[in-house]
Amino acid sequence: MSPRILQAPKTYVVSLAMNLLNAGADGSGHETLQTIATTLAEALRKAPVTDQGDDTYAILASLVRYNNLEVKLDSQRYKAEMAQLVEDDDARSKVDFTLTDTEGRSWNLKALRGSVVLVNVWQSLCDRCRGEIPAFEELYKQFHERGLVILTLIGDPGREKPFGFHLLDDPRGQVAQQLRVQTFPRSFVFDREGRLVAQTDNLPSRSGWLEKLNRAGL
């Protein structure tokens, strides 16, 4: 697939690479994500994007950083986007919050040191967010006895049924803002020392989730 895309005229090559990403990122394994990232980087090398409002470089930087991928792209815009992600992650690593779940229990992030904490940010009307529920249920059943805590922050709780993991009310999205969440869903994995060690920019495959939890020492 990717060689054919890269043979396309410059006018279309980046758009075709982005279509490949949009069609194949969710639920894909590491090898597929690496192919997608490499294809997009090669497309940008062939046809650099000059529109300053275009977010292709930001998308590539996020894909690479949060999926443990590698690409070679000597682009100042790409480097700037990657530097911005480093800055954002530094701010995220300092975030703390205390929120109440749908059962009235209070949860404080820093107080959960000693556990591996997966903080998920979503909205009830987001279909992609709801698509993560089966994976979270499975992960919780498999790992909660080993210290996994899953906290889902929802800005519009409505009438949600109970899950094995915990739904926390973030009504004004204040914690989501602190975590610099711009698109939903978004997840952050903190290790037992409270350090931010992994996060998502798409819907990972099962192997993708296991790799992220493994980075947290689970």
C-alpha positions in Angstrom: 0.0 0.0 0.0 2.6 2.6 1.1 4.9 2.3 -2.0 1.9 3.0 -4.3 0.9 6.1 -2.2 4.5 7.4 -2.4 4.4 7.1 -6.2 1.4 9.4 -6.4 1.9 13.0 -7.7 3.1 15.5 -5.1 -0.3 17.2 -5.2 -2.0 14.1 -3.7 0.7 12.2 -1.8 0.2 13.8 1.6 -3.6 13.5 1.4 -3.3 9.8 0.5 -1.0 9.2 3.4 -3.4 10.9 5.7 -6.2 8.8 4.4 -4.1 5.7 5.2 -3.7 7.0 8.8 -7.3 7.8 9.2 -8.4 4.4 7.9 -5.8 2.3 9.7 -4.6 3.8 13.0 -7.4 2.7 15.4 -6.8 -0.8 16.7 -3.7 -1.3 14.7 -0.5 -3.0 16.0 2.9 -1.5 16.3 4.1 -2.7 12.9 1.1 -1.3 11.1 1.5 2.1 12.9 5.1 2.2 12.0 4.3 1.7 8.3 1.7 4.5 8.5 4.1 6.9 10.2 6.9 6.1 7.8 4.6 6.6 4.8 3.4 9.9 6.1 6.9 11.1 6.8 8.1 10.1 3.3 5.0 11.9 1.9 5.9 15.1 3.7 9.5 14.8 2.6 8.3 14.5 -1.0 5.7 17.3 -0.7 6.3 19.5 2.4 3.1 21.2 3.6 3.5 25.0 3.6 0.1 26.0 5.0 0.8 27.1 8.6 -2.8 26.2 9.6 -2.4 22.6 8.5 -1.9 20.1 11.4 -0.3 17.2 9.5 3.1 17.7 11.1 1.4 17.8 14.6 -0.5 14.6 13.8 2.7 12.8 12.7 4.6 14.0 15.8 1.8 12.7 18.1 1.6 9.4 16.3 5.4 8.9 16.6 5.8 10.0 20.2 2.8 8.2 21.7 3.2 4.9 19.9 7.0 4.5 20.4 7.7 4.8 16.7 10.7 6.2 14.7 10.8 8.2 11.5 13.4 10.3 9.8 12.2 13.7 8.8 14.5 16.8 8.7 11.7 19.4 9.0 11.7 22.4 11.3 7.9 22.2 11.6 8.0 18.6 12.6 10.8 19.3 15.2 8.8 22.2 16.6 5.7 20.1 16.9 7.6 17.4 18.7 9.1 20.0 21.1 5.6 21.2 21.8 4.5 17.7 22.8 7.5 17.4 25.2 6.4 20.7 26.8 2.8 19.5 27.0 3.8 16.2 28.6 6.0 18.0 31.2 2.9 20.0 32.2 0.7 16.8 32.2 3.2 15.0 34.5 2.5 17.7 37.2 -1.3 17.4 37.1 -3.1 16.4 40.2 -6.8 16.2 40.8 -9.5 15.1 43.3 -12.8 14.1 41.7 -15.9 12.2 42.8 -17.1 9.1 40.9 -20.7 8.2 40.1 -21.0 6.3 43.4 -19.9 9.2 45.5 -16.3 8.0 46.2 -13.5 10.6 46.0 -10.4 9.9 44.0 -7.1 11.8 44.2 -4.5 11.0 41.5 -1.4 11.5 43.6 -2.8 9.4 46.5 -2.9 6.4 44.1 0.9 6.1 44.0 1.7 2.4 44.3 -0.9 1.6 41.7 -0.7 1.8 37.9 -3.3 4.4 37.0 -4.9 4.7 33.5 -6.7 8.1 33.3 -9.1 8.2 30.4 -10.9 11.4 29.2 -14.1 11.0 27.2 -17.6 12.3 26.5 -20.8 10.3 26.6 -21.8 11.4 23.1 -18.5 10.3 21.6 -18.8 7.0 19.7 -15.1 6.5 19.6 -15.0 6.9 23.4 -17.7 4.3 23.9 -15.7 2.0 21.6 -13.1 1.8 24.3 -15.4 0.4 27.0 -14.9 -3.3 26.2 -11.2 -3.0 26.2 -11.2 -1.2 29.6 -13.5 -3.8 31.0 -11.2 -6.6 29.9 -8.0 -4.8 31.1 -9.6 -4.1 34.5 -10.7 -7.7 35.0 -7.3 -9.0 34.0 -5.1 -6.5 35.9 -6.9 -4.8 38.8 -5.6 -7.4 41.3 -2.1 -6.5 40.2 -2.7 -2.8 40.9 -4.4 -1.3 37.9 -6.8 1.5 38.5 -8.8 2.9 35.6 -10.3 6.4 36.1 -12.6 7.7 33.3 -13.1 11.4 33.4 -16.4 12.5 31.8 -17.5 16.0 31.4 -21.2 15.1 30.6 -22.0 12.1 32.8 -25.7 11.8 32.1 -27.0 8.5 33.1 -24.1 6.1 32.6 -24.4 2.5 33.7 -21.8 1.2 36.2 -18.6 -0.3 34.8 -15.9 -2.3 36.4 -13.7 0.8 36.2 -14.6 4.2 37.7 -16.5 7.1 36.1 -15.4 10.5 37.5 -17.4 13.6 37.1 -15.3 16.5 35.5 -18.4 18.7 34.8 -16.5 21.8 33.5 -13.7 19.8 31.9 -11.1 21.5 34.2 -8.9 18.4 34.6 -9.2 17.7 30.8 -7.9 21.3 30.3 -5.0 20.7 32.7 -4.2 17.5 30.7 -4.4 19.6 27.5 -6.9 17.3 25.9 -8.2 18.6 22.6 -9.7 15.5 21.0 -11.6 12.6 22.6 -11.0 10.0 23.7 -7.5 10.4 25.3 -5.8 8.2 27.8 -2.8 8.7 30.1 -0.9 6.0 31.9 0.9 6.8 35.2 3.3 4.3 36.8 3.5 3.3 40.5 5.6 6.4 41.2 3.1 8.7 39.7 5.1 9.4 36.6 3.4 9.8 33.2 4.9 7.0 31.1 2.4 6.5 28.2 -0.6 8.0 26.5 -2.8 7.5 23.4 -3.7 9.5 20.4 -5.9 6.8 18.8 -7.7 3.6 19.9 -4.9 1.1 20.6 -5.1 -2.6 19.8 -5.0 -5.0 22.8 -1.2 -5.4 22.2 -0.9 -1.6 22.2 -2.6 -1.3 25.6 -0.4 -4.1 27.0 2.7 -2.4 25.7 1.7 0.9 27.4 0.8 -0.8 30.7 4.1 -2.7 30.5 5.9 0.6 30.4 4.2 1.4 33.7 5.6 -1.8 35.2 2.3 -3.8 35.3 
